[in-house]
Amino acid sequence: MSGGIIIFSETDQGAFELLTKGRELSKVLNMELLALTIGRKAENLKPYLEYGAQRVLLIPHDGVLDTDAYTQMLYEVAKDDGPDIVLIRSTRAGKELAGRVAQKLQAGCVTDALNLTAKNSDLVVDRYALGGNTISSEVIRTKKKVISVMPGAFEAQKAPAQGKIETLSIAPPPRRVELVERKKKESESVNIESAEALVCVGKGLSAKEDLAIVRDLCAALKAELGCTRTLSADYHWLSEDRMVGISGKRCKPKLHVSIGISGQIQHTVGIMSSKLIIAINKDKEAPIFKMADYGIVGDLYQVVPKLVQKIQTRGS
């Protein structure tokens, strides 16, 4: 396999995660590792070299760019003799970008990758299949390959490289859509993916006002609050920033407490990597108990306040 590996992410943390895995792949496949950044300042890009980028490609730009612009810029870098493997962080925007770039490159594309492995000359991509009930391993046979990788799939680790930062002159394409208005989406400044303790709540909670007792437990445990898709996307009790599962975040806390959650795979894929899982559910047959280290069968409205009281008593 020839060519190189190029990574692109909307955030530095995402780039560092991709660079960490990219280093491993580049060694096995004997490829150069590159990172693409757009609209940044060169003096802020040295950390990319610390995480192993051999070349950091900077495209200067002032102002707001749409997906068409990012697509064209990434395509210009990766086309022809450019890098053969494109790794993009699998955010909502990243998945759209991956599909668009793959189409322009006539490349095979896999989204929401969980792991990447180089076997001989093949790049094997693992991803959830059948609604998250299994993991499939896929190989892209086209020369160019575009893969979006789930946030948090790899732990960012430094390995400084004697790389360099290069500035490219690539102009964005003319806008095909006129931006009339921009409204900020309601969100919270929370990062549940990095939380060491996480409490997740599901449909077992009867009313939005009852979130107060769950927040009391979060405070006692010094934990972040997460939720299932239903409480965020359907009920709108909590923001999307707190959604855990296939449609939300994948978390690796040291402690995870599941409250009123049945344990369907669409949610549990987001907490499978937790070191310790405690489940509270009144249904003793709930699937969540199969993956929990400890389970409490009982009404959350009785169990949670007692837990809070016990924790507070021990801490006083």
C-alpha positions as CSV (number, residue, x, y, z in Angstrom):
1,M,0.0,0.0,0.0
2,S,1.4,3.4,-1.0
3,G,0.5,7.0,-0.3
4,G,0.0,8.4,3.1
5,I,-2.5,8.8,6.0
6,I,-4.2,12.1,6.6
7,I,-6.3,13.0,9.6
8,F,-8.9,15.8,9.9
9,S,-10.9,16.8,13.0
10,E,-13.0,19.8,14.1
11,T,-11.2,19.8,17.4
12,D,-7.6,19.4,18.6
13,Q,-8.5,16.5,21.0
14,G,-10.1,14.6,18.1
15,A,-7.0,15.2,16.0
16,F,-4.7,13.9,18.7
17,E,-6.8,10.7,19.1
18,L,-6.6,10.1,15.3
19,L,-2.9,10.9,15.2
20,T,-2.3,8.3,18.0
21,K,-3.9,5.6,15.9
22,G,-2.5,6.9,12.7
23,R,1.1,6.5,14.1
24,E,0.5,2.8,14.6
25,L,-1.0,2.3,11.2
26,S,1.7,4.4,9.4
27,K,4.4,2.2,10.8
28,V,2.8,-1.1,9.7
29,L,1.8,0.2,6.3
30,N,4.9,2.3,5.8
31,M,3.0,5.5,5.1
32,E,3.6,9.1,5.9
33,L,1.3,10.6,8.6
34,L,-0.2,14.0,7.9
35,A,-2.7,16.3,9.6
36,L,-4.9,18.9,7.8
37,T,-6.0,22.0,9.6
38,I,-8.1,24.9,8.1
39,G,-8.3,28.5,9.3
40,R,-5.8,28.0,12.1
41,K,-2.6,29.9,13.1
42,A,0.7,28.1,12.5
43,E,2.0,28.9,16.0
44,N,-0.9,26.9,17.5
45,L,-0.1,23.7,15.6
46,K,3.0,22.5,17.3
47,P,1.0,20.1,19.5
48,Y,0.2,18.2,16.3
49,L,3.9,17.4,15.9
50,E,4.0,16.2,19.6
51,Y,1.3,13.6,18.7
52,G,3.3,12.3,15.8
53,A,2.3,14.2,12.7
54,Q,5.1,14.1,10.2
55,R,3.6,17.0,8.3
56,V,0.9,19.4,9.3
57,L,-0.9,21.0,6.3
58,L,-2.4,24.4,7.1
59,I,-4.9,26.1,4.8
60,P,-5.4,29.7,5.9
61,H,-8.9,31.1,5.9
62,D,-10.8,33.8,7.7
63,G,-14.5,33.4,8.2
64,V,-17.1,30.7,8.3
65,L,-16.9,27.7,5.9
66,D,-19.6,25.3,5.0
67,T,-19.4,21.5,4.4
68,D,-18.9,22.1,0.6
69,A,-15.8,24.1,1.3
70,Y,-14.3,21.6,3.7
71,T,-15.1,18.8,1.2
72,Q,-13.4,20.5,-1.6
73,M,-10.3,21.4,0.4
74,L,-9.8,17.9,1.8
75,Y,-10.4,16.5,-1.7
76,E,-7.7,18.8,-3.2
77,V,-5.2,17.5,-0.7
78,A,-6.1,13.8,-1.0
79,K,-6.7,13.5,-4.7
80,D,-4.4,11.9,-7.3
81,D,-1.0,11.3,-5.6
82,G,-2.2,12.6,-2.2
83,P,-2.8,10.4,0.9
84,D,-4.7,7.2,0.3
85,I,-6.2,6.9,3.7
86,V,-8.4,9.8,5.1
87,L,-9.4,9.6,8.8
88,I,-12.1,11.9,10.0
89,R,-13.6,12.2,13.5
90,S,-17.1,10.8,13.4
91,T,-19.1,13.7,14.6
92,R,-22.4,14.6,12.9
93,A,-20.5,17.0,10.6
94,G,-17.6,14.5,10.2
95,K,-19.8,11.8,9.0
96,E,-21.3,14.1,6.3
97,L,-17.8,15.2,5.3
98,A,-16.6,11.6,5.0
99,G,-19.4,10.7,2.6
100,R,-18.9,13.8,0.5
101,V,-15.1,13.4,0.3
102,A,-15.4,9.7,-0.5
103,Q,-17.8,10.4,-3.4
104,K,-15.4,13.0,-4.9
105,L,-12.4,10.6,-4.5
106,Q,-14.4,7.6,-5.7
107,A,-13.3,6.0,-2.6
108,G,-14.8,3.3,-0.3
109,C,-16.1,4.7,2.9
110,V,-16.9,3.4,6.4
111,T,-18.4,5.6,9.1
112,D,-18.5,5.2,12.9
113,A,-15.4,3.0,13.0
114,L,-14.5,1.6,16.4
115,N,-11.1,0.3,15.6
116,L,-8.6,0.2,12.8
117,T,-6.1,-2.6,12.2
118,A,-3.4,-3.0,9.6
119,K,-3.2,-6.7,8.4
120,N,-0.5,-7.2,5.8
121,S,-1.5,-4.7,3.1
122,D,-5.2,-4.4,4.2
123,L,-6.8,-1.9,6.5
124,V,-9.5,-3.7,8.6
125,V,-12.2,-1.4,10.0
126,D,-14.4,-2.6,12.9
127,R,-17.8,-1.0,13.4
128,Y,-21.1,-1.9,15.0
129,A,-23.7,-3.7,12.9
130,L,-27.3,-4.9,13.2
131,G,-28.3,-2.1,15.5
132,G,-25.2,-2.5,17.7
133,N,-25.8,-6.2,18.4
134,T,-22.6,-7.3,16.7
135,I,-19.3,-5.9,15.4
136,S,-18.4,-6.3,11.8
137,S,-14.9,-6.2,10.4
138,E,-14.7,-4.6,6.9
139,V,-12.0,-4.1,4.4
140,I,-12.1,-1.3,1.8
141,R,-10.9,-2.5,-1.5
142,T,-10.6,0.9,-3.3
143,K,-7.2,2.6,-3.5
144,K,-8.5,5.6,-1.7
145,K,-10.2,5.0,1.6
146,V,-12.2,7.4,3.8
147,I,-13.1,6.4,7.4
148,S,-14.9,8.4,10.1
149,V,-13.8,7.2,13.6
150,M,-16.0,7.4,16.7
151,P,-14.9,10.0,19.3
152,G,-13.1,8.4,22.1
153,A,-12.2,5.2,20.2
154,F,-8.5,5.8,20.8
155,E,-6.7,7.4,23.8
156,A,-4.6,10.3,22.7
157,Q,-0.9,9.7,23.6
158,K,2.1,11.9,22.7
159,A,5.0,10.6,20.6
160,P,6.9,13.7,19.3
161,A,8.0,13.6,15.6
162,Q,10.5,15.8,13.8
163,G,7.7,17.0,11.6
164,K,7.1,20.3,9.8
165,I,4.2,22.7,9.3
166,E,3.4,23.6,5.7
167,T,1.0,26.3,4.4
168,L,-1.1,25.4,1.4
169,S,-2.9,27.8,-0.9
170,I,-6.4,26.3,-1.6
171,A,-9.3,28.6,-2.1
172,P,-12.8,27.5,-1.0
173,P,-15.3,27.0,-3.8
174,P,-18.0,29.6,-4.5
175,R,-20.9,29.2,-2.1
176,R,-23.9,27.4,-3.6
177,V,-26.1,28.2,-0.6
178,E,-26.6,31.7,0.8
179,L,-26.5,31.9,4.6
180,V,-29.5,33.9,5.7
181,E,-29.4,33.4,9.4
182,R,-27.5,31.5,12.1
183,K,-29.1,30.4,15.3
184,K,-27.1,28.9,18.1
185,K,-28.3,25.4,19.1
186,E,-29.1,25.0,22.8
187,S,-26.2,23.1,24.4
188,E,-24.3,22.7,27.6
189,S,-20.6,23.1,28.3
190,V,-20.3,19.5,29.4
191,N,-17.9,16.7,28.3
192,I,-19.4,13.4,29.6
193,E,-16.8,11.5,27.5
194,S,-14.0,12.4,29.8
195,A,-16.0,12.0,33.1
196,E,-14.5,9.6,35.6
197,A,-17.9,9.0,37.2
198,L,-21.2,9.0,35.1
199,V,-24.8,8.6,36.2
200,C,-27.2,7.8,33.3
201,V,-31.0,8.0,33.5
202,G,-33.7,6.5,31.3
203,K,-37.4,6.1,30.8
204,G,-37.8,4.8,34.3
205,L,-38.0,8.4,35.4
206,S,-41.6,9.6,35.3
207,A,-41.2,13.4,35.0
208,K,-38.6,16.0,34.2
209,E,-38.9,17.5,37.7
210,D,-37.7,14.2,39.1
211,L,-34.3,14.7,37.6
212,A,-33.6,16.5,40.8
213,I,-33.1,13.3,42.7
214,V,-30.7,12.0,40.0
215,R,-28.7,15.2,40.2
216,D,-28.5,14.8,44.0
217,L,-26.8,11.4,43.3
218,C,-24.5,13.1,40.7
219,A,-23.5,15.6,43.3
220,A,-22.8,13.0,46.0
221,L,-20.7,11.0,43.6
222,K,-19.1,14.0,41.9
223,A,-20.4,12.5,38.6
224,E,-21.6,13.9,35.3
225,L,-25.2,13.3,34.3
226,G,-26.0,11.3,31.1
227,C,-29.2,10.0,29.6
228,T,-30.7,7.7,26.9
229,R,-31.8,9.0,23.5
230,T,-35.5,9.1,24.6
231,L,-34.9,11.6,27.4
232,S,-32.9,13.9,25.1
233,A,-34.2,13.5,21.5
234,D,-37.9,12.7,22.3
235,Y,-38.7,14.2,25.7
236,H,-36.1,17.1,25.5
237,W,-35.5,16.9,29.2
238,L,-31.7,17.0,28.7
239,S,-29.5,18.3,25.9
240,E,-27.9,16.2,23.2
241,D,-24.5,16.8,24.9
242,R,-25.7,14.3,27.6
243,M,-27.0,11.6,25.3
244,V,-25.1,8.2,25.6
245,G,-25.2,5.4,23.0
246,I,-25.1,4.9,19.2
247,S,-26.7,8.2,18.5
248,G,-24.7,10.0,21.3
249,K,-21.5,9.7,23.2
250,R,-19.3,6.7,24.0
251,C,-18.0,7.0,27.5
252,K,-15.3,5.2,29.6
253,P,-15.9,6.2,33.2
254,K,-14.3,4.4,36.1
255,L,-17.8,4.3,37.6
256,H,-21.1,4.2,35.7
257,V,-24.5,4.2,37.5
258,S,-27.5,3.2,35.3
259,I,-30.9,4.4,36.7
260,G,-34.2,3.3,35.2
261,I,-32.6,2.1,31.9
262,S,-33.7,-1.3,30.5
263,G,-30.3,-1.9,28.7
264,Q,-31.1,-1.9,25.0
265,I,-27.9,-2.2,22.9
266,Q,-28.5,1.2,21.3
267,H,-27.7,2.7,24.7
268,T,-25.3,0.2,26.2
269,V,-22.8,0.4,23.4
270,G,-22.0,3.9,24.8
271,I,-21.0,2.6,28.3
272,M,-19.5,-0.9,27.5
273,S,-16.0,0.4,28.3
274,S,-16.9,1.5,31.8
275,K,-14.7,-0.1,34.5
276,L,-17.5,-0.6,37.0
277,I,-21.2,-0.6,36.2
278,I,-24.0,-0.4,38.8
279,A,-27.6,-0.8,37.6
280,I,-30.8,0.3,39.4
281,N,-34.1,-1.0,37.8
282,K,-37.4,-2.4,39.2
283,D,-37.5,-5.0,36.5
284,K,-35.3,-7.9,37.6
285,E,-35.3,-9.2,34.0
286,A,-33.9,-5.9,32.5
287,P,-31.1,-6.6,30.1
288,I,-28.9,-4.0,31.9
289,F,-28.3,-6.5,34.7
290,K,-26.5,-8.8,32.3
291,M,-23.7,-6.3,31.9
292,A,-23.7,-4.7,35.3
293,D,-21.1,-5.6,38.0
294,Y,-23.6,-4.8,40.7
295,G,-27.4,-4.6,40.4
296,I,-30.2,-3.2,42.6
297,V,-33.7,-4.4,41.9
298,G,-36.0,-1.7,43.2
299,D,-37.9,1.5,42.6
300,L,-35.5,4.2,41.7
301,Y,-37.6,6.7,43.7
302,Q,-36.9,4.7,46.8
303,V,-33.4,3.5,46.0
304,V,-31.7,6.7,44.8
305,P,-32.5,8.9,47.8
306,K,-31.3,6.2,50.1
307,L,-28.1,5.9,48.2
308,V,-27.5,9.7,48.3
309,Q,-28.2,9.7,52.1
310,K,-25.8,6.8,52.6
311,I,-23.0,8.4,50.5
312,Q,-23.4,11.7,52.3
313,T,-23.3,10.0,55.7
314,R,-20.1,8.2,54.9
315,G,-18.5,11.4,53.5
316,S,-19.3,13.5,56.6
